[in-house]
Amino acid sequence: MTKHISIIGSGFSALSASCYLAKDGYDVTVFEKNETIGGRCRQFKKEGFTFDIGPSWYWMPDIFDKFFADFGKKTSDFYALDKLDPAYQIFFKDEIITIGDTLEKIGKEFDRIEPGSSVALKKFIDKAATNYDIAINKVVLKPGISPFELVTPETAMRVDQFFKTISGEVRKNFKNSKLISTLEFPVLFLGAKPSKTPSFYNFMNFADFGLGTWHPRGGMYEIIKAMETVAVDLGVKILTENSIDKINVDNGTATSIVSNGIEYKSDIVLSGADYHHSETLLDKKYRQYSEDYWNKKTFAPSSLLFYVGFDKKLKNILHHNLFFDTSFETHAEEIYDNPKWPSDPLFYMNFPSVTDESMAPANCETGFFLIPIAPGIEDTEELRLQYFDLIISRFENLTHQDIKNNIIFKESFCVKDFIKDYNSYKGNAYGMANTLSQTAFLRPKLKSKKVNNLYFTGQLTVPGPGVPPALISGKLAAELIKKHHSN
């Protein structure tokens, strides 16, 4: 007898799970609260400009390849990929570091900054490559049930790397502060300070320097559209503008969900929505984790985002641009240690129209700006405008051009919007950080321990934050459901 599965949310993890479950013969319905699918990876279009609202970095192309291959497809069946060269540039006060598309090019840039440092870089990336292979092919494919999942012959030889930090590892091998910041940057995708992230996670450096930075033509939303095609072809039903009011439990078993006042009977419920929010849909006695539990966890940053249309092509920019002309350490402290609006923030600017002319009208530029901020802090229109003016002024100074009078429009997105659109805990943007105490089996579980037939997927559970991990999370949840509920 075919089992009916209701999936809450339509982000990467939820869509991933829907595809695997439908392939295994389940009757799957996806419920999305917003008008369009994609979760945090939605798209915004205005006056001929196209913006990816959320994720903007395409890293770990092998993970996307593996996902589509599981359904007899290739990424090229759905979208074209361009490898960026240069991948990105980092603006410091007095210098720009440019990251090329090969380790050889990056090594030359390191030697320019710190003569001889390419030798240390090669050793560092070789180690990161080995860790990447172990992480992607062994560790992250486990469902986070037991600490023994982390015990393999490979990890046993590297147990010390779980108790050392990225920050310590980088500083042991490199002395130049700019190179240190460059190498610590990728772990920010994991949501924690480099000084709190186990050194094993330097596999993110291989994802960066070894595998490169890519752009799907048309934007990151092309991935969501591709996953939707796979899901629908497999028989998945997707209902948008269907927010979930309640998960019903009878005798300790999830039996249905209520969406827009309508009850949908379900043999199994899988939530890809925010984990904390998902548990508030349950009666209190069925929740696994208390408010105190969530409040004590280290969450990845929130973000202040701007989507800006310019009426001219801008100078001295690449597709991806990082602005590290202020203190990395101070900004990190103002996110994690003493949460407040940053005094002098680092920020990121993405101009996809540099690579992809379809993202903006002719002779115009599409700009996506991001300032990492602490989750849960005050969010007002006045603060948003204050920080927009701050980063635009710094951008003009560092790139030697005037752009304020070339802005056609700007839209913003911040803490309040993350809460409203995604029910995000404290308005966080990237989930729960991958610190040592929040890794693998120490993260919130894929399967509820209090409610039968209730499962979770996404960035607050295993493997963690990021688009590729979200794809894997969906697969892990689907495999766990299949294990417990084989047709």
C-alpha positions in Angstrom: 0.0 0.0 0.0 1.4 3.4 -1.0 2.3 5.6 1.9 1.4 9.3 1.8 4.1 11.8 2.8 3.5 15.5 3.5 6.6 17.6 3.2 6.7 21.1 4.8 8.7 23.6 2.9 10.3 23.6 -0.6 13.9 24.6 0.0 16.8 22.5 -1.2 16.5 19.9 1.5 12.8 19.5 1.1 12.9 19.2 -2.7 15.8 16.8 -2.5 13.9 14.6 -0.1 10.7 14.8 -2.2 12.6 13.5 -5.3 14.2 10.5 -3.4 10.9 9.6 -1.7 8.9 9.8 -4.9 11.5 7.7 -6.7 11.1 5.1 -4.0 7.3 4.9 -4.6 5.9 7.2 -2.0 3.0 9.6 -2.7 4.5 12.9 -1.9 2.9 16.4 -1.5 5.0 19.5 -0.8 3.5 22.4 1.1 5.1 25.8 0.6 3.9 28.9 2.5 5.2 31.5 -0.1 4.0 32.2 -3.6 7.1 30.5 -5.2 9.1 27.5 -4.2 12.8 27.4 -3.2 12.8 28.4 0.4 15.7 30.8 0.9 16.7 30.3 -2.7 14.0 32.4 -4.3 14.3 34.9 -7.1 13.3 38.5 -7.4 12.7 40.3 -10.7 12.2 44.0 -11.3 12.5 46.3 -14.3 14.5 43.7 -16.2 16.9 42.9 -13.3 17.1 39.4 -11.9 18.3 38.8 -8.3 18.9 35.6 -6.4 17.3 36.5 -3.0 19.5 34.1 -1.0 22.4 31.7 -2.0 24.7 33.2 -4.6 27.8 31.0 -4.4 27.9 27.7 -6.5 30.5 25.6 -4.8 31.0 21.8 -4.6 29.7 21.1 -8.2 30.2 17.4 -7.6 27.4 17.4 -5.0 24.9 18.8 -7.6 26.2 16.3 -10.2 25.6 13.4 -7.8 22.1 14.6 -7.0 20.9 14.7 -10.6 22.8 11.5 -11.4 20.7 9.7 -8.8 17.8 10.4 -11.2 19.5 9.6 -14.4 20.1 13.2 -15.2 23.0 15.7 -15.5 23.2 19.3 -14.5 23.7 20.2 -18.1 20.2 18.8 -18.8 18.8 21.8 -17.0 21.3 24.7 -16.8 24.7 25.8 -18.1 27.6 26.4 -15.7 30.4 28.9 -16.1 33.5 28.5 -14.0 34.5 32.0 -12.8 38.0 33.3 -13.5 38.8 35.1 -11.4 36.6 33.4 -8.8 36.5 36.5 -6.6 38.5 39.3 -5.2 39.0 40.6 -1.7 39.4 44.3 -1.0 41.7 45.2 1.9 42.5 48.8 2.9 45.6 49.0 0.7 45.5 46.0 -1.6 43.3 43.6 -3.6 43.8 39.9 -3.5 42.5 38.1 -6.6 41.6 34.4 -6.4 42.0 32.7 -9.8 40.4 29.5 -11.1 43.4 27.2 -10.5 45.6 26.5 -7.6 48.6 27.5 -9.7 47.2 31.0 -10.2 46.2 31.3 -6.5 49.7 30.2 -5.5 51.3 33.0 -7.6 49.0 35.5 -5.9 50.0 34.2 -2.4 53.7 34.5 -3.4 53.0 38.1 -4.4 51.7 38.8 -1.0 54.0 36.6 1.1 57.0 35.3 -0.9 57.3 31.5 -0.7 53.8 31.0 0.8 52.6 29.0 -2.2 54.6 26.0 -0.8 52.6 26.1 2.4 49.4 26.7 0.5 50.0 23.5 -1.6 50.5 21.4 1.5 47.5 23.0 3.2 45.2 22.4 0.2 46.5 18.8 -0.2 45.4 18.2 3.3 42.1 19.9 2.7 41.5 17.7 -0.4 42.0 14.6 1.7 39.6 15.9 4.3 37.1 16.8 1.6 37.1 13.3 0.3 36.5 11.9 3.8 33.9 14.4 4.6 31.8 14.2 1.4 32.2 10.4 0.8 32.1 9.2 4.4 31.1 11.6 7.2 28.3 13.7 5.8 26.4 10.7 4.4 25.6 9.5 7.9 22.2 10.3 9.5 23.6 11.7 12.8 22.3 9.0 15.0 25.4 7.8 16.8 28.9 9.1 17.6 30.3 5.9 16.1 29.3 7.3 12.6 32.4 9.5 12.9 34.7 6.6 13.6 36.3 5.4 10.4 39.9 4.4 9.7 40.3 7.8 8.0 38.8 9.9 10.8 40.6 7.9 13.5 43.9 9.0 12.0 42.7 12.6 12.1 41.0 12.8 15.4 43.2 15.7 16.5 41.7 17.8 13.7 38.4 17.8 15.5 40.0 19.4 18.6 42.1 21.9 16.8 40.6 24.9 15.0 40.7 26.3 11.5 42.1 29.6 13.0 45.0 27.8 14.7 45.8 25.6 11.6 45.9 28.6 9.3 48.0 30.7 11.6 50.5 27.9 12.1 51.2 27.9 8.4 50.7 31.6 7.3 51.9 34.8 8.9 50.4 37.5 6.6 47.1 38.8 8.0 45.6 39.2 4.6 46.3 35.6 3.6 45.0 34.4 7.0 41.7 36.3 6.3 41.6 34.8 2.8 41.9 31.3 4.1 39.5 31.7 7.0 36.8 33.2 4.8 35.3 29.9 3.4 34.5 28.5 6.8 32.1 31.4 7.4 29.8 29.3 5.2 29.7 26.9 8.1 28.3 29.6 10.3 30.9 30.0 13.1 34.1 31.9 13.9 37.2 30.2 12.5 38.5 30.0 16.1 35.4 27.8 17.0 35.4 25.6 13.9 37.3 22.3 14.0 40.3 22.2 11.6 38.9 19.2 9.9 36.5 21.6 8.2 39.4 23.0 6.2 37.9 20.9 3.4 36.0 24.1 2.6 39.3 25.5 1.4 39.5 22.7 -1.1 35.9 23.4 -2.2 37.1 27.0 -2.8 40.6 26.7 -4.3 40.4 23.1 -5.5 37.0 22.9 -7.1 36.4 26.5 -8.0 33.5 28.9 -8.0 30.8 28.5 -10.6 27.7 30.3 -11.9 24.6 28.7 -13.3 23.4 30.9 -16.2 20.2 32.5 -15.2 21.1 32.5 -11.5 20.9 30.0 -8.6 17.2 29.7 -9.0 17.9 27.6 -12.1 18.8 24.8 -9.7 15.5 25.0 -7.9 13.6 25.0 -11.2 15.6 21.9 -12.2 14.8 20.1 -9.0 11.1 21.0 -9.4 11.2 19.4 -12.9 12.7 16.2 -11.5 10.2 16.1 -8.6 7.1 16.8 -10.7 8.2 14.2 -13.3 8.4 11.7 -10.4 4.8 12.5 -9.4 5.4 15.0 -6.5 2.6 17.4 -6.0 3.7 21.0 -5.0 1.2 23.3 -3.3 2.3 27.0 -2.9 0.7 29.6 -0.6 0.0 26.8 1.8 1.4 27.6 5.2 1.1 24.9 7.9 -0.9 25.7 11.0 -0.5 22.4 12.9 1.0 18.9 12.9 -1.6 16.6 14.4 -0.5 13.7 16.6 -2.7 10.8 17.7 -1.4 8.3 20.2 2.2 9.5 19.7 2.0 9.2 15.9 1.9 12.1 13.4 -1.4 11.6 11.5 -2.0 14.8 9.5 -1.1 18.4 8.9 -3.4 21.4 8.8 -2.7 23.9 6.0 -4.8 27.0 5.6 -7.4 25.4 7.8 -7.6 22.2 5.8 -6.5 18.9 7.2 -4.4 16.6 5.1 -4.1 13.0 6.3 -0.5 11.7 6.2 1.2 8.5 6.9 4.5 10.4 7.4 5.3 14.0 7.9 8.7 15.5 7.0 9.5 19.1 7.8 12.1 21.0 5.8 11.0 24.2 7.4 12.9 25.8 10.3 13.3 23.1 12.9 12.4 25.3 15.8 9.3 26.6 14.1 8.4 23.0 13.0 8.3 22.0 16.6 6.0 24.9 17.5 3.4 23.3 15.2 3.2 20.4 17.7 1.5 20.4 21.1 4.1 21.2 23.7 4.4 17.7 25.1 5.6 16.4 21.7 8.4 18.9 21.3 11.9 17.5 21.6 13.8 20.6 22.3 13.0 23.4 24.8 13.3 27.2 24.2 16.3 27.1 26.5 18.0 24.5 24.3 17.6 26.6 21.2 18.7 29.8 23.0 22.0 28.2 24.1 22.9 27.0 20.6 25.4 28.9 18.4 23.5 30.1 15.3 25.0 31.2 12.1 24.6 34.9 11.3 21.6 36.7 9.9 22.2 39.1 7.1 21.2 42.6 5.9 20.7 42.2 2.1 20.2 44.8 -0.6 19.0 44.2 -4.2 20.1 47.1 -6.3 19.6 48.0 -10.0 22.2 50.3 -11.5 21.7 52.2 -14.8 25.3 51.7 -15.9 28.1 49.1 -15.9 30.3 49.5 -12.9 34.1 49.5 -12.9 36.8 47.5 -11.0 34.4 44.8 -10.0 34.1 41.0 -10.4 31.1 38.7 -10.1 32.0 38.1 -6.4 33.6 40.8 -4.2 34.6 40.7 -0.6 35.4 43.8 1.4 37.8 43.0 4.3 39.0 46.6 4.7 38.0 46.5 8.4 38.7 44.1 11.3 37.6 40.5 10.7 38.0 39.8 14.4 35.9 42.8 15.6 33.1 42.0 13.2 33.0 38.4 14.3 32.9 39.4 17.9 29.9 41.6 17.2 28.1 38.6 15.6 28.9 35.9 18.1 30.4 37.2 21.4 28.6 40.5 21.9 25.7 40.5 19.5 24.9 44.0 18.2 24.9 46.0 14.9 28.6 46.0 13.7 30.6 49.1 14.2 32.5 48.7 11.0 31.3 45.7 9.1 32.9 43.5 6.5 30.5 43.0 3.6 30.1 41.2 0.3 28.9 42.4 -3.1 27.8 40.2 -5.9 27.3 41.4 -9.5 26.0 38.4 -11.5 25.5 40.6 -14.6 29.3 40.7 -14.9 29.2 37.1 -15.9 25.7 36.7 -17.1 24.1 39.4 -19.3 20.7 37.9 -18.8 20.7 39.1 -15.2 20.4 42.8 -16.1 19.2 45.1 -18.9 21.8 46.2 -21.5 24.5 48.5 -20.1 23.1 48.0 -16.6 24.3 46.1 -13.5 22.6 43.9 -11.0 23.9 44.3 -7.5 23.4 42.0 -4.5 24.9 43.3 -1.2 25.2 41.4 2.0 26.3 42.4 5.5 26.6 39.5 8.1 24.9 40.5 11.3 23.9 38.8 14.6 20.6 37.0 14.6 17.9 38.4 16.8 19.0 42.0 16.8 16.8 45.1 16.2 15.8 45.6 12.6 14.4 49.0 11.5 14.2 50.8 8.2 16.5 53.5 9.6 19.2 51.0 10.5 19.0 49.5 7.0 19.4 52.8 5.3 22.3 53.8 7.6 24.2 50.7 6.7 23.4 51.0 3.0 24.9 54.4 2.9 28.0 53.1 4.9 28.8 50.3 2.5 28.1 52.3 -0.6 30.5 55.0 0.5 33.2 52.4 1.2 32.5 50.7 -2.1 32.9 53.9 -4.0 36.2 54.7 -2.2 37.7 51.3 -2.7 36.7 50.9 -6.4 37.3 54.5 -7.3 34.0 55.4 -8.8 30.7 57.2 -8.0 27.6 55.1 -8.1 25.0 56.6 -5.8 23.4 58.7 -8.5 23.2 55.6 -10.8 20.8 53.6 -8.5 17.5 53.0 -10.2 16.0 51.2 -7.2 17.0 49.2 -4.1 15.1 46.6 -2.0 16.2 45.3 1.4 15.8 42.1 3.3 16.8 41.6 6.9 16.0 39.9 10.3 12.3 40.7 10.2 12.0 39.3 6.6 13.8 36.0 7.5 11.3 35.5 10.3 8.2 36.5 8.2 9.2 34.6 5.0 10.9 31.5 6.5 9.9 31.4 10.1 13.6 31.5 10.8 14.7 31.2 14.4 15.8 34.8 15.5 16.0 35.6 11.8 19.1 33.6 11.2 20.2 33.2 7.6 22.3 30.1 7.5 21.1 27.8 10.3 23.1 26.3 13.2 26.8 26.7 13.1 29.1 23.6 12.7 31.1 24.0 15.9 32.5 20.9 17.6 29.6 20.6 20.0 27.1 21.0 17.1 28.5 18.5 14.7 27.0 15.3 13.3 25.2 13.3 16.0 25.2 16.4 18.3 22.8 18.3 16.0 19.0 18.1 16.2 17.9 14.8 14.9 16.4 13.8 11.6 13.8 11.7 13.3 11.6 12.9 16.2 12.2 11.0 19.4 8.8 11.8 20.7 6.5 11.4 17.7 6.4 8.4 15.4 6.4 9.0 11.7 7.7 12.6 12.1 11.0 13.6 10.5 13.1 16.7 9.8 15.6 17.9 7.2 17.5 21.1 6.5 20.2 23.3 7.8 19.4 22.9 11.5 19.9 19.2 11.4 22.6 17.1 9.7 24.9 17.7 7.9 24.6 21.5 8.4 24.4 24.8 6.7 25.0 25.4 3.0 23.3 24.4 -0.3 25.2 21.2 -0.9 24.7 20.0 2.7 21.0 20.8 2.2 20.8 18.5 -0.8 22.5 15.8 1.3 20.2 16.4 4.2 17.2 15.7 2.1 18.7 12.4 0.9 19.6 11.3 4.4 16.0 12.0 5.6 14.6 10.1 2.7 16.9 7.1 3.4 15.9 7.1 7.0 12.2 7.2 6.1 12.7 4.3 3.7 14.6 2.3 6.3 11.7 2.6 8.8 8.8 2.5 6.3 9.7 0.3 3.4 6.7 -0.3 1.1 
